[in-house]
Amino acid sequence: MRIVVLETDLFPDQHTMDEALASLERAPAGHRLSRHDLRRALNEDEWDAVLDAVLAGDVIVTV
């Protein structure tokens, strides 16, 4: 499964979210995580990469 992670600092317990996502990466099913840091200003090419990932992803997670 393709999982897109949008990092926004939405959750105060970032450590727990990171552990949960890491467990998905280690799962035998072989999930693929794509992380995108939205906490900083992105240029047009970076936003295009985020959009491409979102459109291709199976699951979108905002953390």
KABEL-V106078 format. One line per field, one symbol per residue. phi: phi as a letter, one per 30 degrees, with the letter a starting at -180 (. if undefined). A space follows every 50 residues. Layout:
phi=???
This chain:
phi=.cccccdbidcdcedddddddddddddddidccbcbdcdbdcdddddddd dedddcddbcbcb
